[in-house]
């Protein structure tokens, strides 16, 4: 029993450490998918099919996380550089 718990702990640590080098889009998509899978699994357990609920929830959550990331991206014209901000105080 103790070995199984240690194995699960190590597997969880490896999974979480694999997410360290992701860009913002990938992180938000993965977070949405994980949250969707959790909620979908809980809701699916009420209807008797937890796995289907988790899969559908992960898909919807992943799409939602990606769309959220795209809505947070700055909208710049690719032909012009982004505007500079001058943070000096002017009197």
The first five atom37 places (N, CA, C, CB, O) and aatype in JSON, in Angstrom:
{
  "aatype": [20, 20, 20, 20, 20, 20, 20, 20, 20, 20, 20, 20, 20, 20, 20, 20, 20, 20, 20, 20, 20, 20, 20, 20, 20, 20, 20, 20, 20, 20, 20, 20, 20, 20, 20, 20, 20, 20, 20, 20, 20, 20, 20, 20, 20, 20, 20, 20, 20, 20, 20, 20, 20, 20, 20, 20, 20, 20, 20, 20, 20, 20, 20, 20, 20, 20, 20, 20, 20, 20, 20, 20, 20, 20, 20, 20, 20, 20, 20, 20, 20, 20, 20, 20, 20, 20, 20, 20, 20, 20, 20],
  "atom_mask": [
    [1, 1, 1, 1, 1],
    [1, 1, 1, 1, 1],
    [1, 1, 1, 1, 1],
    [1, 1, 1, 1, 1],
    [1, 1, 1, 1, 1],
    [1, 1, 1, 1, 1],
    [1, 1, 1, 1, 1],
    [1, 1, 1, 1, 1],
    [1, 1, 1, 1, 1],
    [1, 1, 1, 1, 1],
    [1, 1, 1, 1, 1],
    [1, 1, 1, 1, 1],
    [1, 1, 1, 1, 1],
    [1, 1, 1, 1, 1],
    [1, 1, 1, 1, 1],
    [1, 1, 1, 1, 1],
    [1, 1, 1, 1, 1],
    [1, 1, 1, 1, 1],
    [1, 1, 1, 1, 1],
    [1, 1, 1, 1, 1],
    [1, 1, 1, 1, 1],
    [1, 1, 1, 1, 1],
    [1, 1, 1, 1, 1],
    [1, 1, 1, 1, 1],
    [1, 1, 1, 1, 1],
    [1, 1, 1, 1, 1],
    [1, 1, 1, 1, 1],
    [1, 1, 1, 1, 1],
    [1, 1, 1, 1, 1],
    [1, 1, 1, 1, 1],
    [1, 1, 1, 1, 1],
    [1, 1, 1, 1, 1],
    [1, 1, 1, 1, 1],
    [1, 1, 1, 1, 1],
    [1, 1, 1, 1, 1],
    [1, 1, 1, 1, 1],
    [1, 1, 1, 1, 1],
    [1, 1, 1, 1, 1],
    [1, 1, 1, 1, 1],
    [1, 1, 1, 1, 1],
    [1, 1, 1, 1, 1],
    [1, 1, 1, 1, 1],
    [1, 1, 1, 1, 1],
    [1, 1, 1, 1, 1],
    [1, 1, 1, 1, 1],
    [1, 1, 1, 1, 1],
    [1, 1, 1, 1, 1],
    [1, 1, 1, 1, 1],
    [1, 1, 1, 1, 1],
    [1, 1, 1, 1, 1],
    [1, 1, 1, 1, 1],
    [1, 1, 1, 1, 1],
    [1, 1, 1, 1, 1],
    [1, 1, 1, 1, 1],
    [1, 1, 1, 1, 1],
    [1, 1, 1, 1, 1],
    [1, 1, 1, 1, 1],
    [1, 1, 1, 1, 1],
    [1, 1, 1, 1, 1],
    [1, 1, 1, 1, 1],
    [1, 1, 1, 1, 1],
    [1, 1, 1, 1, 1],
    [1, 1, 1, 1, 1],
    [1, 1, 1, 1, 1],
    [1, 1, 1, 1, 1],
    [1, 1, 1, 1, 1],
    [1, 1, 1, 1, 1],
    [1, 1, 1, 1, 1],
    [1, 1, 1, 1, 1],
    [1, 1, 1, 1, 1],
    [1, 1, 1, 1, 1],
    [1, 1, 1, 1, 1],
    [1, 1, 1, 1, 1],
    [1, 1, 1, 1, 1],
    [1, 1, 1, 1, 1],
    [1, 1, 1, 1, 1],
    [1, 1, 1, 1, 1],
    [1, 1, 1, 1, 1],
    [1, 1, 1, 1, 1],
    [1, 1, 1, 1, 1],
    [1, 1, 1, 1, 1],
    [1, 1, 1, 1, 1],
    [1, 1, 1, 1, 1],
    [1, 1, 1, 1, 1],
    [1, 1, 1, 1, 1],
    [1, 1, 1, 1, 1],
    [1, 1, 1, 1, 1],
    [1, 1, 1, 1, 1],
    [1, 1, 1, 1, 1],
    [1, 1, 1, 1, 1],
    [1, 1, 1, 1, 1]
  ],
  "atom_positions": [
    [[0.83, -1.19, 0.0], [0.0, 0.0, 0.0], [0.87, 1.25, 0.0], [-0.94, 0.0, 1.21], [0.59, 2.22, -0.71]],
    [[1.93, 1.22, 0.8], [2.8, 2.38, 0.89], [3.55, 2.61, -0.42], [3.79, 2.2, 2.03], [3.79, 3.76, -0.8]],
    [[3.92, 1.54, -1.11], [4.63, 1.66, -2.37], [3.73, 2.27, -3.45], [5.15, 0.29, -2.82], [4.18, 3.06, -4.27]],
    [[2.46, 1.89, -3.43], [1.52, 2.43, -4.41], [1.35, 3.94, -4.21], [0.16, 1.72, -4.31], [1.3, 4.69, -5.18]],
    [[1.25, 4.37, -2.97], [1.11, 5.8, -2.68], [2.34, 6.58, -3.1], [0.85, 6.02, -1.2], [2.23, 7.68, -3.63]],
    [[3.51, 6.02, -2.87], [4.75, 6.68, -3.26], [4.85, 6.76, -4.78], [5.96, 5.94, -2.68], [5.31, 7.77, -5.32]],
    [[4.41, 5.72, -5.47], [4.42, 5.73, -6.93], [3.48, 6.78, -7.49], [4.04, 4.36, -7.47], [3.82, 7.47, -8.45]],
    [[2.29, 6.91, -6.9], [1.35, 7.94, -7.34], [1.9, 9.34, -7.08], [0.02, 7.77, -6.63], [1.72, 10.24, -7.9]],
    [[2.56, 9.51, -5.94], [3.15, 10.8, -5.62], [4.25, 11.17, -6.62], [3.71, 10.79, -4.2], [4.33, 12.32, -7.06]],
    [[5.09, 10.21, -6.96], [6.16, 10.47, -7.91], [5.6, 10.74, -9.31], [7.13, 9.3, -7.95], [6.1, 11.61, -10.02]],
    [[4.58, 9.99, -9.7], [3.96, 10.22, -11.02], [3.34, 11.61, -11.09], [2.89, 9.14, -11.31], [3.47, 12.29, -12.11]],
    [[2.68, 12.03, -10.02], [2.11, 13.38, -9.99], [3.17, 14.45, -10.08], [1.31, 13.57, -8.73], [2.99, 15.45, -10.77]],
    [[4.29, 14.24, -9.4], [5.39, 15.2, -9.47], [5.99, 15.29, -10.87], [6.47, 14.83, -8.48], [6.32, 16.38, -11.33]],
    [[6.13, 14.15, -11.54], [6.65, 14.16, -12.9], [5.7, 14.86, -13.87], [6.92, 12.73, -13.38], [6.13, 15.59, -14.75]],
    [[4.41, 14.63, -13.68], [3.43, 15.27, -14.56], [3.46, 16.78, -14.36], [2.0, 14.73, -14.29], [3.44, 17.53, -15.33]],
    [[3.51, 17.23, -13.12], [3.53, 18.67, -12.86], [4.83, 19.31, -13.31], [3.32, 18.93, -11.38], [4.82, 20.45, -13.77]],
    [[5.94, 18.62, -13.18], [7.21, 19.21, -13.62], [7.3, 19.3, -15.14], [8.38, 18.4, -13.08], [8.06, 20.12, -15.66]],
    [[6.54, 18.5, -15.85], [6.53, 18.57, -17.3], [5.82, 19.81, -17.81], [5.87, 17.35, -17.86], [5.96, 20.16, -18.98]],
    [[5.05, 20.47, -16.96], [4.31, 21.67, -17.37], [5.1, 22.95, -17.16], [3.0, 21.75, -16.6], [4.57, 24.03, -17.4]],
    [[6.34, 22.87, -16.72], [7.09, 24.07, -16.34], [7.51, 24.91, -17.54], [8.3, 23.67, -15.57], [7.57, 26.14, -17.41]],
    [[7.8, 24.33, -18.67], [8.32, 25.09, -19.79], [7.29, 25.49, -20.83], [9.38, 24.31, -20.44], [7.66, 25.85, -21.95]],
    [[6.02, 25.44, -20.48], [4.98, 25.76, -21.46], [4.8, 27.27, -21.6], [3.66, 25.12, -21.06], [5.04, 28.02, -20.66]],
    [[4.39, 27.69, -22.79], [4.07, 29.1, -22.98], [2.68, 29.39, -22.41], [4.15, 29.49, -24.5], [1.98, 28.48, -21.97]],
    [[2.28, 30.66, -22.42], [1.01, 31.05, -21.81], [-0.18, 30.36, -22.45], [0.83, 32.54, -21.9], [-1.09, 29.93, -21.74]],
    [[-0.19, 30.23, -23.76], [-1.31, 29.59, -24.45], [-1.44, 28.14, -24.03], [-1.14, 29.69, -25.97], [-2.55, 27.68, -23.76]],
    [[-0.34, 27.44, -23.99], [-0.38, 26.02, -23.61], [-0.79, 25.85, -22.15], [0.98, 25.38, -23.83], [-1.55, 24.94, -21.83]],
    [[-0.31, 26.72, -21.28], [-0.68, 26.62, -19.87], [-2.16, 26.87, -19.67], [0.13, 27.61, -19.04], [-2.82, 26.15, -18.92]],
    [[-2.7, 27.88, -20.33], [-4.13, 28.17, -20.17], [-4.99, 27.08, -20.77], [-4.48, 29.51, -20.8], [-6.05, 26.75, -20.22]],
    [[-4.57, 26.5, -21.89], [-5.32, 25.41, -22.49], [-5.28, 24.18, -21.59], [-4.77, 25.08, -23.89], [-6.31, 23.53, -21.39]],
    [[-4.12, 23.86, -21.06], [-3.98, 22.71, -20.17], [-4.76, 22.9, -18.88], [-2.52, 22.46, -19.86], [-5.39, 21.96, -18.39]],
    [[-4.73, 24.1, -18.32], [-5.48, 24.37, -17.1], [-6.98, 24.24, -17.36], [-5.15, 25.78, -16.57], [-7.71, 23.68, -16.54]],
    [[-7.44, 24.75, -18.49], [-8.86, 24.61, -18.83], [-9.25, 23.16, -19.02], [-9.17, 25.39, -20.09], [-10.33, 22.75, -18.58]],
    [[-8.39, 22.38, -19.67], [-8.68, 20.97, -19.88], [-8.71, 20.2, -18.56], [-7.65, 20.35, -20.83], [-9.58, 19.34, -18.36]],
    [[-7.79, 20.49, -17.67], [-7.76, 19.79, -16.38], [-8.98, 20.14, -15.54], [-6.47, 20.14, -15.61], [-9.61, 19.27, -14.94]],
    [[-9.31, 21.42, -15.5], [-10.51, 21.83, -14.75], [-11.77, 21.26, -15.35], [-10.61, 23.34, -14.69], [-12.67, 20.82, -14.63]],
    [[-11.85, 21.26, -16.68], [-13.02, 20.69, -17.35], [-13.14, 19.21, -17.11], [-12.95, 20.97, -18.83], [-14.25, 18.7, -16.94]],
    [[-12.03, 18.5, -17.1], [-12.06, 17.06, -16.84], [-12.54, 16.77, -15.42], [-10.67, 16.45, -17.06], [-13.29, 15.82, -15.2]],
    [[-12.11, 17.58, -14.47], [-12.55, 17.37, -13.09], [-14.04, 17.62, -12.95], [-11.77, 18.3, -12.13], [-14.76, 16.8, -12.37]],
    [[-14.51, 18.74, -13.48], [-15.94, 19.05, -13.39], [-16.76, 18.04, -14.2], [-16.22, 20.49, -13.89], [-17.81, 17.59, -13.75]],
    [[-16.28, 17.7, -15.39], [-16.98, 16.71, -16.21], [-17.04, 15.34, -15.56], [-16.33, 16.6, -17.56], [-18.05, 14.65, -15.68]],
    [[-15.99, 14.95, -14.88], [-16.0, 13.68, -14.16], [-16.99, 13.67, -13.03], [-14.63, 13.37, -13.64], [-17.67, 12.67, -12.79]],
    [[-17.07, 14.79, -12.31], [-18.03, 14.88, -11.21], [-19.46, 14.84, -11.75], [-17.8, 16.16, -10.38], [-20.3, 14.1, -11.24]],
    [[-19.72, 15.64, -12.78], [-21.07, 15.65, -13.35], [-21.41, 14.32, -14.02], [-21.2, 16.79, -14.36], [-22.56, 13.88, -13.97]],
    [[-20.42, 13.69, -14.65], [-20.66, 12.4, -15.28], [-20.94, 11.3, -14.29], [-19.49, 12.03, -16.12], [-21.62, 10.33, -14.61]],
    [[-20.42, 11.43, -13.08], [-20.68, 10.4, -12.07], [-22.15, 10.38, -11.65], [-19.8, 10.63, -10.84], [-22.65, 9.35, -11.2]],
    [[-22.83, 11.5, -11.8], [-24.26, 11.53, -11.46], [-25.09, 10.76, -12.49], [-24.75, 12.98, -11.36], [-26.14, 10.2, -12.16]],
    [[-24.63, 10.74, -13.73], [-25.38, 10.02, -14.76], [-24.87, 8.58, -14.94], [-25.28, 10.76, -16.09], [-25.46, 7.81, -15.7]],
    [[-23.81, 8.23, -14.25], [-23.32, 6.86, -14.29], [-22.16, 6.63, -15.24], [-24.42, 5.96, -14.66], [-21.69, 5.49, -15.35]],
    [[-21.67, 7.65, -15.94], [-20.55, 7.47, -16.85], [-19.5, 8.54, -16.58], [-21.02, 7.53, -18.33], [-19.46, 9.57, -17.25]],
    [[-18.66, 8.28, -15.6], [-17.65, 9.25, -15.17], [-16.61, 9.51, -16.26], [-16.97, 8.76, -13.9], [-16.21, 10.65, -16.47]],
    [[-16.18, 8.46, -16.94], [-15.13, 8.61, -17.95], [-15.6, 9.48, -19.11], [-14.69, 7.23, -18.48], [-14.87, 10.35, -19.58]],
    [[-16.82, 9.26, -19.58], [-17.34, 10.07, -20.68], [-17.47, 11.53, -20.26], [-18.7, 9.53, -21.16], [-17.16, 12.43, -21.04]],
    [[-17.93, 11.77, -19.05], [-18.03, 13.14, -18.54], [-16.68, 13.81, -18.46], [-18.69, 13.15, -17.18], [-16.54, 14.99, -18.78]],
    [[-15.66, 13.06, -18.02], [-14.32, 13.63, -17.91], [-13.73, 13.95, -19.29], [-13.39, 12.66, -17.16], [-13.1, 14.98, -19.46]],
    [[-13.94, 13.07, -20.25], [-13.42, 13.31, -21.6], [-14.11, 14.51, -22.23], [-13.61, 12.06, -22.48], [-13.44, 15.38, -22.8]],
    [[-15.43, 14.57, -22.14], [-16.15, 15.71, -22.7], [-15.79, 17.01, -21.98], [-17.67, 15.47, -22.62], [-15.63, 18.05, -22.61]],
    [[-15.66, 16.94, -20.66], [-15.27, 18.12, -19.89], [-13.88, 18.61, -20.24], [-15.35, 17.81, -18.41], [-13.64, 19.82, -20.31]],
    [[-12.96, 17.68, -20.48], [-11.59, 18.06, -20.85], [-11.59, 18.76, -22.21], [-10.67, 16.83, -20.88], [-10.87, 19.74, -22.41]],
    [[-12.39, 18.25, -23.14], [-12.47, 18.89, -24.45], [-13.04, 20.29, -24.38], [-13.3, 18.06, -25.38], [-12.49, 21.23, -24.96]],
    [[-14.14, 20.42, -23.67], [-14.77, 21.74, -23.54], [-13.87, 22.69, -22.76], [-16.14, 21.62, -22.85], [-13.75, 23.86, -23.12]],
    [[-13.25, 22.21, -21.69], [-12.35, 23.05, -20.89], [-11.12, 23.48, -21.67], [-11.94, 22.32, -19.64], [-10.66, 24.62, -21.53]],
    [[-10.56, 22.58, -22.47], [-9.4, 22.92, -23.28], [-9.72, 23.99, -24.31], [-8.87, 21.7, -23.98], [-8.94, 24.93, -24.5]],
    [[-10.86, 23.85, -24.97], [-11.28, 24.87, -25.94], [-11.54, 26.2, -25.23], [-12.55, 24.42, -26.7], [-11.17, 27.26, -25.72]],
    [[-12.18, 26.12, -24.06], [-12.43, 27.34, -23.29], [-11.15, 28.03, -22.85], [-13.28, 27.02, -22.08], [-11.06, 29.25, -22.91]],
    [[-10.17, 27.26, -22.4], [-8.89, 27.83, -22.01], [-8.16, 28.47, -23.17], [-8.01, 26.78, -21.38], [-7.54, 29.52, -23.03]],
    [[-8.23, 27.83, -24.33], [-7.59, 28.41, -25.52], [-8.28, 29.7, -25.95], [-7.61, 27.4, -26.69], [-7.61, 30.69, -26.27]],
    [[-9.61, 29.7, -25.95], [-10.34, 30.91, -26.33], [-10.09, 32.05, -25.33], [-11.83, 30.62, -26.42], [-10.01, 33.21, -25.72]],
    [[-9.98, 31.7, -24.06], [-9.67, 32.73, -23.06], [-8.29, 33.32, -23.32], [-9.74, 32.14, -21.64], [-8.1, 34.53, -23.24]],
    [[-7.33, 32.46, -23.64], [-5.99, 32.96, -23.92], [-6.0, 33.88, -25.13], [-5.01, 31.79, -24.15], [-5.35, 34.92, -25.12]],
    [[-6.72, 33.5, -26.17], [-6.76, 34.33, -27.37], [-7.43, 35.68, -27.09], [-7.49, 33.61, -28.49], [-7.08, 36.68, -27.72]],
    [[-8.37, 35.72, -26.17], [-9.02, 36.99, -25.85], [-8.11, 37.89, -25.02], [-10.33, 36.73, -25.09], [-8.32, 39.1, -24.95]],
    [[-7.1, 37.31, -24.38], [-6.19, 38.09, -23.56], [-4.96, 38.56, -24.33], [-5.76, 37.29, -22.37], [-4.16, 39.34, -23.79]],
    [[-4.78, 38.12, -25.55], [-3.63, 38.51, -26.36], [-3.8, 39.97, -26.8], [-3.46, 37.58, -27.59], [-4.9, 40.37, -27.18]],
    [[-2.73, 40.75, -26.77], [-2.83, 42.12, -27.27], [-3.07, 42.13, -28.78], [-1.55, 42.92, -26.94], [-2.57, 41.28, -29.5]],
    [[-3.83, 43.08, -29.22], [-4.17, 43.17, -30.64], [-3.29, 44.23, -31.31], [-5.68, 43.52, -30.82], [-3.59, 45.42, -31.26]],
    [[-2.22, 43.78, -31.92], [-1.31, 44.68, -32.62], [-1.31, 44.33, -34.1], [0.13, 44.59, -32.02], [-1.49, 43.17, -34.48]],
    [[-1.1, 45.34, -34.9], [-0.93, 45.12, -36.33], [0.47, 44.52, -36.52], [-1.11, 46.46, -37.15], [1.45, 45.06, -36.01]],
    [[0.56, 43.43, -37.24], [1.85, 42.75, -37.38], [2.84, 43.55, -38.21], [1.64, 41.38, -38.0], [4.04, 43.27, -38.18]],
    [[2.37, 44.54, -38.96], [3.28, 45.33, -39.78], [3.93, 46.46, -38.99], [2.54, 45.91, -40.96], [4.94, 47.01, -39.42]],
    [[3.36, 46.8, -37.84], [3.92, 47.89, -37.03], [4.33, 47.33, -35.66], [2.89, 49.05, -36.86], [3.67, 46.43, -35.14]],
    [[5.39, 47.86, -35.09], [5.77, 47.4, -33.74], [4.75, 47.9, -32.71], [7.2, 47.91, -33.38], [4.05, 48.88, -32.97]],
    [[4.67, 47.24, -31.56], [3.74, 47.68, -30.53], [4.11, 49.07, -30.02], [3.71, 46.68, -29.36], [5.29, 49.44, -30.06]],
    [[3.15, 49.84, -29.54], [3.46, 51.19, -29.07], [4.36, 51.16, -27.84], [2.17, 51.95, -28.75], [4.26, 50.26, -27.0]],
    [[5.22, 52.15, -27.74], [6.11, 52.27, -26.58], [5.39, 53.03, -25.5], [7.43, 52.96, -26.94], [4.63, 53.95, -25.76]],
    [[5.64, 52.63, -24.29], [5.06, 53.34, -23.16], [6.16, 54.06, -22.42], [4.3, 52.37, -22.23], [7.21, 53.49, -22.13]],
    [[5.91, 55.3, -22.14], [6.87, 56.12, -21.42], [6.37, 56.25, -19.99], [7.07, 57.52, -22.09], [5.36, 56.91, -19.74]],
    [[7.08, 55.63, -19.06], [6.63, 55.61, -17.67], [7.22, 56.75, -16.83], [6.99, 54.29, -17.05], [7.01, 56.82, -15.62]],
    [[7.97, 57.63, -17.48], [8.52, 58.77, -16.73], [7.41, 59.72, -16.37], [9.63, 59.5, -17.53], [6.46, 59.89, -17.13]],
    [[7.54, 60.34, -15.25], [6.55, 61.34, -14.84], [6.78, 62.63, -15.56], [6.58, 61.56, -13.35], [7.91, 63.1, -15.68]],
    [[5.73, 63.19, -16.03], [5.83, 64.48, -16.72], [5.11, 65.52, -15.9], [5.23, 64.41, -18.16], [4.02, 65.28, -15.38]],
    [[5.74, 66.69, -15.78], [5.14, 67.77, -14.99], [4.58, 68.83, -15.89], [6.15, 68.38, -14.03], [4.03, 69.83, -15.41]]
  ]
}
